[in-house]
Each structure stands twice: as C-alpha cells, then as structure tokens.
Amino acid sequence: MGILGPREQQGKTRGGIPENCRSDPTPWAGRSKDIIPESSNGSVLITSRSREAAFELVGNDKDILKVEPMNESHALALFRKKFDGDDNEKEVLQLLQNLDYMPLAISQAAAYIRQRAPRTTVSRYLNDFRRSEKDRASLLNVAVRDRRRDGKALNSILGTWQISFEYIRSNRPSAARLLSLISFFDRQGIPEELITSRCEANDGAVDFEEDIELEQRQELERWKERYIAIIVDAFLPGKYENWKRCQILFRHAELVLEHRPIEKSFLQRWATILSNAAWYAAEQGRYKEAEQMNRRALDSSEKVLGKEHPDTLTSVYYLAYLLQQQQRYHMAKSLYERALPGYRKVFPSHHPTIQACSQHYTSLL
C-alpha cells in the first residue's frame, strides 16, 4: 500500500505497494494519473499488487512502503476480535499457523466457528481444515491462476471457503446451487431476472432441484454450461436498439472468455456470446476488446461448424472489419478475400451480405 502526497513540483507523486509483489505493469497505471486529483493539500492512499504500476505513479523507489505479512500476535488479536471463545490458545495458534496468518482466512474461520458454536470448536475446525487438504489441492489445479496472488494465501482462503460451502450444501442445497451458478458471473450487477427466470422455467437446462449430475466430478463443467445457456439467451446482438440491454450485461458476457466449455453444442453457444459481445464492443469503439472476442469466436466456429459455414464466414468478415477500423489494412484485405468467395458459395449473388462485404473490400483496393 502507499500514499500519494500533495502534487508538487511538476506533478510528482508519492506512493507505494508491498515490496514482494511482482507482476506485469497494469494498464490502469497510466490512466490513473488523469483521475487522481491535483492539490497542494491532503494525500491519496493507494494499494496495488503491481510494483511496476505503482512505480509508474510514484517514480521514486525510496517512497515505497513495504507492508509485512501479518504475524502471530496480530493474527491472534484478529481472531479474538472475531470470536472471543474459551478455546485452548495452543489450538488457536495451530489453526492460525495452518491459515498462514491470512486475514481473510482467519475472519472466515472465526465467523464459521462463532456461527456453529458450541458444536464446532477450534479443534474440530482445524481437523476439518486438514482433512479437506486433498480436495483443496484438486480445486487449486482447476483454479484460475493469478501471478499477482500468493499461492499460500489462495490455499488457506480456499480451505476456509470450502468448509463453509460444504456446510451450506448439506443444509441448504438450493443456496449452494445458486452460489455455484452466480460464481461465473461478474461479482456486481447480476440481474435477478437471469437467475429467477431460469429457476422457475424448469426447462431441464437449469433445474435447481435436479442435483445428481452436479455432484459428480464434472460439476464445474455443468455449472459452466448453465451459465453459458443463460448468457446466450440474455445477451442480444450489439446493434443500436439493444445497447441498453448490452450495457447491463456486457461485463457478464465478457467473462465468458474465461469459461470455454468442452462440449461442442455449448462451444457454439459460447462463440455466439462472444460474437454478440464483440459487436457491441465495436459499436462502442472498443476495437481491441472486440477483436479479441471475435478471434476466439472464429476459432470455435471453425472447429465446430467448419471453415465454410456461413456463421464462420461472418466471423471472418467481421474480424476483417475490426482490423480495417484499426487501420490494419493488409490483414483486413486478406480476410475479406477469404470471406467473399465463401459467401458466394452459400448465398445468391445479390445477397446483401455479399454486397456489403464487397464494398468494404473494394474500399481497400
């Protein structure tokens, strides 16, 4: 963490982050210079896991403030603040050590013990935590890696979450199923209609009372498919009349990039979401984001539908258009040259798509 002091002498700033944080420079660092208020009074507190990003803001290593990990005494004080029981202090210290003195993990463990006391004690919780280590290791193998995060921190936090989730699943299965589904969405602004409509539809695709297959090893993949089934129906093509809807759902659709399914039927739905989201992003002038999503959609369409399918050709055509908008004319021209012959094989010569593609191609000659 760090502090930006008053901006003085040609806009220099002060600040810092934990010294042991290493990652690639983050893109927001440059933009943040434009939004940090300039004043001769006061200070701005900044925290970051990226040392490079902080240095771009600070410009001076000597002003970086190193934040040490929580030690045993601080961890014990935090635990007692959250749960002031009469458990043996030696057992409490053993638990804190197993939690790697991580504040979030300690808070979660203390809250769980407090909620379930007297049936759950520190000793029993510690045994459960150690017993779940094998399952936790398997979850870490499929978890999204983030090089900015401490692996030990992820392990201890995941362990406390796992114990809490297993309790919820055994006592409130419907709540556990809801948590499983919404974990794929962005953490903010989840429209209630996306969840409730699917719960009430009872269409077989998202049936919250049918939990048998979800208890199997492929549970994560099944929830991913349910998430994709919801988004593909909700996120409409990015044309003007759908902008209001797209704006609400864009962040949820954008996250689809991180959840590529295995089954071919869902892979094509996944590609459809990306194509619609790319359309909206391009309409907002966000061409790089649109290009990334469209390339992934094109790759999936080629594998599922084949290179000559009209949907695949549309992805090729649209990628050419995105590259043209970014003045990457040579690459755009080669893609138009691929799309046009393909369109002529599947559409009549007067088809509007052929005419539009031909006009864009001619403009580059």
Secondary structure in CASP SS format (residue, H / E / C, confidence):
PFRMAT SS
TARGET T0000
AUTHOR 0000-0000-0000
METHOD secondary structure of the structure
MODEL  1
M C 1.00
G E 1.00
I E 1.00
L E 1.00
G C 1.00
P C 1.00
R C 1.00
E E 1.00
Q C 1.00
Q C 1.00
G C 1.00
K E 1.00
T C 1.00
R C 1.00
G C 1.00
G C 1.00
I C 1.00
P C 1.00
E C 1.00
N C 1.00
C C 1.00
R C 1.00
S C 1.00
D C 1.00
P C 1.00
T C 1.00
P C 1.00
W H 1.00
A H 1.00
G H 1.00
R H 1.00
S H 1.00
K C 1.00
D C 1.00
I C 1.00
I C 1.00
P C 1.00
E C 1.00
S C 1.00
S C 1.00
N C 1.00
G C 1.00
S C 1.00
V E 1.00
L E 1.00
I E 1.00
T C 1.00
S C 1.00
R C 1.00
S C 1.00
R H 1.00
E H 1.00
A H 1.00
A H 1.00
F H 1.00
E H 1.00
L H 1.00
V H 1.00
G C 1.00
N C 1.00
D H 1.00
K H 1.00
D H 1.00
I C 1.00
L C 1.00
K C 1.00
V C 1.00
E C 1.00
P C 1.00
M C 1.00
N C 1.00
E H 1.00
S H 1.00
H H 1.00
A H 1.00
L H 1.00
A H 1.00
L H 1.00
F H 1.00
R H 1.00
K H 1.00
K H 1.00
F C 1.00
D C 1.00
G C 1.00
D C 1.00
D C 1.00
N C 1.00
E H 1.00
K H 1.00
E H 1.00
V H 1.00
L H 1.00
Q H 1.00
L H 1.00
L H 1.00
Q H 1.00
N H 1.00
L C 1.00
D C 1.00
Y C 1.00
M C 1.00
P H 1.00
L H 1.00
A H 1.00
I H 1.00
S H 1.00
Q H 1.00
A H 1.00
A H 1.00
A H 1.00
Y H 1.00
I H 1.00
R H 1.00
Q H 1.00
R H 1.00
A C 1.00
P C 1.00
R C 1.00
T C 1.00
T C 1.00
V H 1.00
S H 1.00
R H 1.00
Y H 1.00
L H 1.00
N H 1.00
D H 1.00
F H 1.00
R H 1.00
R H 1.00
S C 1.00
E H 1.00
K H 1.00
D H 1.00
R H 1.00
A H 1.00
S H 1.00
L H 1.00
L H 1.00
N H 1.00
V H 1.00
A C 1.00
V C 1.00
R C 1.00
D C 1.00
R C 1.00
R C 1.00
R C 1.00
D C 1.00
G H 1.00
K H 1.00
A H 1.00
L H 1.00
N H 1.00
S H 1.00
I H 1.00
L H 1.00
G H 1.00
T H 1.00
W H 1.00
Q H 1.00
I H 1.00
S H 1.00
F H 1.00
E H 1.00
Y H 1.00
I H 1.00
R H 1.00
S H 1.00
N H 1.00
R C 1.00
P H 1.00
S H 1.00
A H 1.00
A H 1.00
R H 1.00
L H 1.00
L H 1.00
S H 1.00
L H 1.00
I H 1.00
S C 1.00
F C 1.00
F C 1.00
D C 1.00
R C 1.00
Q C 1.00
G C 1.00
I C 1.00
P C 1.00
E H 1.00
E H 1.00
L H 1.00
I H 1.00
T H 1.00
S H 1.00
R H 1.00
C H 1.00
E H 1.00
A H 1.00
N C 1.00
D C 1.00
G C 1.00
A C 1.00
V C 1.00
D C 1.00
F C 1.00
E C 1.00
E C 1.00
D C 1.00
I C 1.00
E H 1.00
L H 1.00
E H 1.00
Q C 1.00
R C 1.00
Q C 1.00
E H 1.00
L H 1.00
E H 1.00
R H 1.00
W H 1.00
K H 1.00
E H 1.00
R H 1.00
Y H 1.00
I H 1.00
A H 1.00
I H 1.00
I H 1.00
V H 1.00
D H 1.00
A H 1.00
F C 1.00
L C 1.00
P C 1.00
G C 1.00
K C 1.00
Y H 1.00
E H 1.00
N H 1.00
W H 1.00
K H 1.00
R H 1.00
C H 1.00
Q H 1.00
I H 1.00
L H 1.00
F H 1.00
R H 1.00
H H 1.00
A H 1.00
E H 1.00
L H 1.00
V H 1.00
L H 1.00
E H 1.00
H C 1.00
R C 1.00
P C 1.00
I C 1.00
E C 1.00
K H 1.00
S H 1.00
F H 1.00
L H 1.00
Q H 1.00
R H 1.00
W H 1.00
A H 1.00
T H 1.00
I H 1.00
L H 1.00
S H 1.00
N H 1.00
A H 1.00
A H 1.00
W H 1.00
Y H 1.00
A H 1.00
A H 1.00
E H 1.00
Q C 1.00
G C 1.00
R C 1.00
Y H 1.00
K H 1.00
E H 1.00
A H 1.00
E H 1.00
Q H 1.00
M H 1.00
N H 1.00
R H 1.00
R H 1.00
A H 1.00
L H 1.00
D H 1.00
S H 1.00
S H 1.00
E H 1.00
K H 1.00
V H 1.00
L C 1.00
G C 1.00
K C 1.00
E C 1.00
H C 1.00
P H 1.00
D H 1.00
T H 1.00
L H 1.00
T H 1.00
S H 1.00
V H 1.00
Y H 1.00
Y H 1.00
L H 1.00
A H 1.00
Y H 1.00
L H 1.00
L H 1.00
Q H 1.00
Q H 1.00
Q C 1.00
Q C 1.00
R C 1.00
Y H 1.00
H H 1.00
M H 1.00
A H 1.00
K H 1.00
S H 1.00
L H 1.00
Y H 1.00
E H 1.00
R H 1.00
A H 1.00
L H 1.00
P H 1.00
G H 1.00
Y H 1.00
R H 1.00
K H 1.00
V H 1.00
F C 1.00
P C 1.00
S C 1.00
H C 1.00
H C 1.00
P H 1.00
T H 1.00
I H 1.00
Q H 1.00
A H 1.00
C H 1.00
S H 1.00
Q H 1.00
H H 1.00
Y H 1.00
T H 1.00
S C 1.00
L C 1.00
L C 1.00
END
